[in-house]
């Protein structure tokens, strides 16, 4: 069982940066692969970034490659999303999610979800 709590969202101008954090409960955090998803008003939830259990491999949506970086600190039971060069189209609620599987999959493959944190990028 894992409980996830996101933080770090807010309002930022285009070109700025934010770092999101997702803190997980329990002592089995390193047994789960982690991902970030986002959902803008009126749009489907979309994949953003994925990281393996050890942090040795990552995967990103094409729309954020080169701008966003996912990382994890298993000693702190925390996963991060560093967002640079933010664009207005990045505006969304961002969710972290956990799964026991090996691959990134889709949103339907994830077992645990955080409550979400709002990111708003102004022009």
C-alpha positions in Angstrom: 0.0 0.0 0.0 1.3 3.4 -1.0 -0.1 6.9 -0.3 1.1 9.8 -2.5 1.0 13.5 -1.8 2.1 16.1 -4.4 3.4 19.6 -3.7 5.2 22.4 -5.5 2.6 23.6 -7.9 1.8 27.3 -8.4 1.7 30.2 -10.8 4.8 31.0 -13.0 5.5 33.1 -16.1 6.4 31.5 -19.4 10.0 30.5 -19.5 10.2 30.0 -15.8 10.7 26.9 -13.7 9.0 24.8 -11.0 9.9 21.6 -9.1 7.1 19.3 -8.1 7.5 16.8 -5.3 5.6 13.6 -4.6 6.1 12.1 -1.1 5.1 8.5 -0.6 4.2 6.7 2.6 5.5 3.3 3.7 8.9 1.6 3.5 8.4 -0.2 0.2 8.7 2.8 -2.1 11.6 1.3 -4.0 9.3 -1.6 -5.2 7.3 0.8 -7.4 7.9 2.5 -10.7 6.7 6.1 -10.6 5.2 8.5 -13.2 3.8 11.9 -13.6 0.6 12.6 -15.5 -1.3 15.9 -16.2 -4.8 17.0 -17.1 -5.9 20.3 -18.4 -9.5 21.5 -18.3 -11.6 19.8 -21.0 -8.8 17.5 -22.0 -7.8 13.9 -21.4 -5.2 13.0 -18.8 -1.9 12.6 -20.5 1.4 10.9 -19.7 4.3 13.2 -18.8 7.3 11.3 -17.4 8.2 7.8 -16.0 11.0 6.5 -13.8 12.0 2.9 -12.9 12.2 1.6 -9.4 15.9 2.2 -9.1 15.9 5.5 -11.0 18.2 4.0 -13.7 15.9 4.6 -16.6 13.3 7.4 -17.6 10.8 8.0 -20.3 9.2 11.3 -21.3 6.4 12.6 -23.5 7.6 14.2 -26.7 6.1 17.5 -25.6 8.3 17.8 -22.5 11.6 16.2 -23.6 14.5 18.5 -23.0 12.5 20.7 -20.6 11.3 18.4 -17.8 13.4 15.9 -15.7 12.0 13.2 -13.5 14.1 11.9 -10.6 13.6 10.0 -7.3 15.2 9.8 -3.9 14.3 6.4 -2.5 15.9 7.2 0.9 13.4 10.1 1.2 10.5 8.2 -0.5 10.1 11.1 -2.9 9.8 11.5 -6.7 10.4 14.9 -8.3 9.5 16.6 -11.6 11.8 19.5 -12.5 10.1 21.7 -15.1 12.1 24.3 -17.0 11.2 26.6 -19.9 7.6 26.3 -19.0 5.0 27.2 -21.6 1.3 28.2 -21.3 0.3 24.8 -22.7 1.9 23.1 -19.7 -0.9 24.5 -17.5 -2.7 21.6 -15.9 -3.2 19.6 -12.7 -0.2 17.4 -12.3 -0.6 13.9 -10.7 2.0 11.5 -9.5 1.3 7.7 -9.7 2.8 4.4 -8.7 2.8 1.0 -10.1 4.5 -2.4 -9.4 5.0 -3.1 -13.1 8.2 -2.7 -15.1 7.1 -0.5 -17.9 5.4 3.0 -18.1 2.2 1.7 -19.6 -0.9 3.9 -19.5 -2.8 5.6 -16.7 -4.9 2.4 -16.3 -1.8 0.5 -15.2 -1.2 2.6 -12.1 -2.3 1.4 -8.7 -1.9 4.5 -6.6 -2.5 8.2 -7.3 -1.9 11.5 -5.5 -4.5 14.3 -5.2 -2.9 16.5 -7.8 -1.2 19.9 -7.7 -2.1 22.8 -10.0 0.5 24.3 -12.3 -0.5 27.6 -14.1 1.9 29.2 -16.7 1.0 32.7 -17.8 2.1 34.4 -21.0 
